[in-house]
Amino acid sequence: MNILQKSFRFTAFLLSALFIHLTECKKSDLIVFDGKNYLAAEIANSAEKRAQGLMFRVYLPSFSAMLFQFEEEQAQSAFWMKNTLIDLNISFYSKDGKLTARHLAIPCAKVADLYFDECPLYPSYGKVLFVLETNPRAKFGKNIKSIVFLK
């Protein structure tokens, strides 16, 4: 891919990000891009926001996400679905944006009814700086190529 194609692709990405922000995702903090697809995301970058996450949400559009950002890379991390009402993909990323693990996560209430009484943990299997929770139908590739902050 030559420099003109890369420049055009990045410009198209920025314009798409701006369009999404202005029309659909007014509460989005950033756009996450995998090189082909983008998601409008809220950021959870404090202990309180990370603890709340997507709990009690009844819907998450396929173009939306929540990006959990830690202050520094964690040796390992795990998430659970307590008080979460919708299925989610939970993707763990290292500081360079490489995917370390991805899970289809099921709400604890569904899991307890179907399989067992405890709420399972979904681990990172390695160092993690970012965790991206998405609608399972979202089209998002393996690695994070760029993050554009809107606020």
C-alpha positions in Angstrom: 0.0 0.0 0.0 1.5 3.3 -1.0 1.5 6.5 1.0 -1.4 8.0 -0.9 -3.6 5.0 -0.2 -2.6 5.1 3.5 -3.3 8.8 3.7 -6.7 8.3 2.0 -7.6 5.4 4.3 -6.7 7.4 7.4 -8.6 10.5 6.3 -11.7 8.3 5.5 -11.3 6.8 9.0 -11.2 10.2 10.7 -14.2 11.4 8.7 -16.1 8.3 9.6 -15.2 8.7 13.3 -16.4 12.3 13.2 -19.7 11.3 11.5 -20.3 8.5 14.1 -19.6 10.9 16.9 -21.8 13.6 15.7 -24.8 11.4 14.7 -25.0 8.2 16.7 -22.6 8.2 19.6 -22.8 11.4 21.5 -21.5 9.8 24.7 -18.5 8.2 23.0 -15.1 9.2 24.2 -13.0 7.7 21.5 -12.9 5.7 18.3 -11.0 2.4 18.2 -9.7 1.3 14.8 -8.4 -2.2 13.8 -7.1 -1.2 10.3 -10.4 -1.9 8.6 -13.3 -1.5 11.1 -14.0 1.1 13.8 -16.0 1.2 16.9 -17.2 4.2 18.9 -16.3 3.6 22.5 -16.8 4.9 26.0 -13.7 4.9 28.1 -13.4 3.3 31.5 -10.1 4.7 32.8 -10.7 5.1 36.5 -11.3 2.4 39.2 -15.0 3.5 39.5 -15.7 3.4 35.8 -13.9 0.1 35.4 -16.0 -1.3 38.3 -19.2 -0.1 36.7 -18.4 -1.1 33.1 -21.5 -2.1 31.1 -23.5 -3.3 34.1 -27.2 -3.0 33.9 -27.2 -2.0 30.2 -29.9 -3.7 28.2 -28.5 -3.0 24.8 -25.1 -2.2 23.1 -25.2 -1.3 19.4 -22.8 -3.4 17.2 -20.8 -0.2 16.4 -20.3 0.7 20.1 -17.9 -0.6 22.7 -16.4 0.2 26.1 -12.6 0.4 26.3 -11.1 -0.3 29.7 -7.7 1.4 30.1 -5.4 0.6 33.0 -2.8 3.1 34.3 0.0 0.6 33.5 0.2 -2.8 31.9 -1.2 -5.5 34.2 0.6 -8.9 34.5 -2.7 -10.6 34.1 -6.3 -9.5 34.4 -9.7 -11.2 34.5 -13.3 -9.9 34.0 -16.6 -11.3 35.1 -20.2 -10.5 34.1 -21.8 -9.7 37.5 -24.9 -7.5 37.0 -24.3 -7.5 33.2 -27.5 -8.2 31.3 -26.2 -8.7 27.7 -23.7 -11.1 26.1 -20.4 -9.5 25.3 -17.1 -10.2 23.6 -14.3 -9.4 26.0 -11.0 -8.8 24.2 -7.7 -8.3 26.1 -4.9 -6.3 24.5 -1.2 -5.7 25.4 0.3 -2.2 25.4 1.2 -2.5 21.7 -2.4 -3.3 20.8 -1.9 -7.0 20.3 -4.8 -9.3 21.2 -3.9 -11.7 24.1 -7.3 -13.3 24.6 -10.9 -13.0 23.4 -13.9 -14.5 25.1 -17.6 -14.7 24.4 -18.9 -13.7 27.9 -22.3 -14.7 29.1 -24.1 -12.8 31.9 -23.8 -14.5 35.3 -27.6 -15.0 35.6 -27.7 -17.0 32.3 -24.7 -19.1 33.2 -26.1 -19.9 36.7 -29.4 -21.0 35.1 -27.7 -23.1 32.4 -24.5 -24.6 33.9 -23.4 -23.8 37.5 -24.0 -21.5 40.4 -20.8 -19.4 40.2 -20.0 -16.5 37.9 -17.0 -17.5 35.7 -13.9 -15.4 35.2 -12.7 -14.5 31.7 -8.8 -14.2 31.9 -6.4 -12.3 29.8 -3.7 -15.1 29.4 -0.9 -12.5 29.5 0.0 -8.8 30.0 -2.8 -6.4 29.3 -3.2 -2.6 29.1 -6.6 -2.4 27.4 -9.8 -4.5 27.5 -12.5 -3.9 24.8 -16.0 -5.0 25.5 -18.2 -5.2 22.4 -21.4 -6.6 21.1 -20.7 -10.2 19.9 -22.0 -9.1 16.5 -19.5 -6.3 16.1 -17.0 -6.6 13.3 -13.6 -5.9 14.8 -10.3 -7.5 13.9 -7.5 -9.0 15.9 -5.4 -6.0 16.9 -5.9 -2.3 17.7 -4.2 -0.2 15.1 -5.1 3.3 16.5 -7.3 5.1 19.1 -8.6 8.6 18.4 -9.8 10.5 21.4 -12.8 12.7 20.8 -12.9 14.5 24.1 
